[in-house]
Amino acid sequence: MNKKTWFFLVLLLGASLMGQHISQGDILSETPLYPVPVDMTFEEYQDMNRRLTIGLALSSVPIPGIIHQYAGEKKTAKKLRMIGAGGLITMIAGGIMMEEKGWADSPYEIFTLNEGQENEKRYEKIPINQFGDDVGYNLVPLNKESEGSGGGLIVLGATVLICDILYDWLHGWKTIVHKRDAVRYKYGQQLLFSVAPEIDPSSNFAGLNFNLYF
């Protein structure tokens, strides 16, 4: 069988599979429509379809208010963003108030790179082994000490920001679950159904007739 024949068979098979897929439904595979109670608002419809899994996935983005935004609580989300911004600004202000005092002291010998320049770096030469007169060292970066009254502001701002994000996560997840349950409970009470036996002796048929009403 030559290449042209193989190509024709593959093309024919692909067209057949595509035709079956189109005949079974839309090629874009949109979610099918389901009946919705007439008095259900669009907001309630959104609440009913919110997913906790998406809320948990959004937790990977440490932005205050992102969970409440997804839960439909826009006012709360805005407040949480403002509180988070306040914590971040406090941290920045604390960092500005801190001043570098100078290089920290060390009981070990100091190795200096680019001495006297802006990119000067210092390392502690910490001995780790010795073979005769040869000594091996581990170079540990030496940092500059800081001083000032900004340390407390940094801790305060970080605490506010962390608590803000944790509240958004925990209360946001709870809100998603509560809204879903509230909508399903409200409209679940409106579901009425009846079951009636159905018997047809002439055709030897017996079954149940199930009716569902909104």
N, C-alpha and C positions, 0 to 999 in steps of 0.2 A: 504494500500500500504506500503510495508516494505522499510527499509532503502536502500537496494540494488537497488530497482526499482527507488527510488527518485534520487539516485546517478547516475544511468544510464541515466535518463531523463535530468538531469542537464548537464552531460557530452555531451549528444547528442545535446542539445540546444547550448552549448558553441561552439561545433565544427561547427554547422550550421552557427552561427553568424560570426565565424572566416572565414569560407569559403566565405560568402558573402562579407566580408571586403576585402579579398584578391582578389576576382573576380572584385571588383570595383576599385582597385588601389593597389599601393605598400603598404605593411604593415608599412613601415617606414614613409609614408606620405611625401615624399620629394616634394618640390615646383616644379610644372611642368615647362617644358622649353617653352619659347616663342620665336618667331622669333626676331632676332636682326639685324639691318642694317649692311651690310658687312663692311662699312668703320668706324663703331663705335669702338673706342679703348676700351680696358679693363678698363682703368682709367675713361673714360666717362661712361661706364656701371656702375661702382662703384658710380660715382657722381650721376647718375640718381636714384640710389636705396638707397642713404643715407637718414636716417630718422631723422627729427628734434626731434622726441620724444626720440630717443636714445641720441641725444646731450643734451637734457634737463635732462635726467636721469644721464648722466655722470657728470652733474654739482654738484651732491651730493658728488663727490670725489674732494676735494679741492687741486688738483694737477695742477700746471700751465702747459698749453699746451695740456691738455688731449682732449679738444674739437677740437682744430686745428689738432691734431693727427688723430682723427676720420674723420675730414673733408678732410683728404688727404694732408694737408699743413704741411709736416714733417719738413721743414726748419724753418718755423715760430714757430712750436711747440718746436723745439730744442732751439731757441732763448728765448722763454718764459720760458722754464725750467731753462736756464742759469740765466736769470734775477731773477726768483724766488729763485734760489739757492743763488744768491748774496744778496738778501734781507734777507734770513734766516741766512746767515753767518754774516751779519751786526748786526742782532738782538743778535746772540750768542756772538759776540765780545762786544757789549754793555753790555750784562749781566755779562761777565767776568770782565769788567772794574768797575762794581758797587761793592761797598764794604758795608758790614753790619756795621752800626754805633753802634747799641745797641738797647735795648728795648725802645719803644716809651713811653713817659710820659702819665699819665692818672690822671684825678682828682678823680678817684674812688679807692677804696681799691683793692689791687692786690692779687689774689690767685695764688700760684706757685706750679707746679708739677715737681718732679724730679729736684729740685734746685741744681745747680752746675754741672749737668750732660749734656752730649751732646744733649740728647732729652728733655731738659728743656722746659716747656711750661708755659706761663703766661696768666691769664685771668682777665678781669675787672669784678668786682662784682658790677653790676648795680642793685640797688634796684628797684623792680617792685611792691611790695605790702607789707603791714604790718598789722599784727593782734596782737594787744597789744604790747608785747615786742618782738614778733617773726617777723623777717623781711625776706621776700623772695627775692632772688637775681637771676639775669640772668647772667650767665657766658659768656662773649664775648671774644673770642681769641684776645690776644694782639700780634701784629707783631713787628719785629725788623725794625728799620729805615735803609734806605740805602743811600749812598752818592757816588759821583763820577761823571765822565763826560760821562758815558755810557748811561744815560737816553735818550739823543738826538739820539744816534745811534739806540737804541731800537725802538723809534718812527719812525725814518727814514726807518729802515728795514721793520717794520710792514706795513708802508704806501706803500713801493715799492711792497711788497708781495701781499697786498690786491688789489692794482691797476693792478698788473700783472694778477691775477686770474680773476678780473672783465673784463679786456680786452679780455682774452681768452674766457670767456663766451659769451659776447656780440658780438664781432667780429666773433667768431667761429660759433655761430648760424646764423649770417648773411651770412657767407661764405657757409654754408651748403645749405641754401635756394637759394642763387645766383647760385651755381653750378648746383643744380637740375633744376632750371628754364632755365639756359643756354643750357644744354644738351637737355631738352625737346623741347625748342624752335628751336634749330638747326635741330633736326631730325623730329620734327613735321612739318616743312616746306616741308619735302621730302615726306610726306604722300599724295598720290593722290587717289582720289576715284571718281567713277562715278555711277550714278543712272539712270537706263533705265527701262521703263515700259515693261512688258512682258505679252502678251495676247494670249491665245490659244482658239479660238472659238470652236474647235472640242471637247475640254474637259471642256468647260465653266470655264476656269481658267484665272485669272487676278492677277498680282502681280508686284513687283519691283525687278529688278536685281541689286544687290549692289556689286561693285568690289573695292578692296583696293589694291594699289600698293606701293612699296617702290622704 
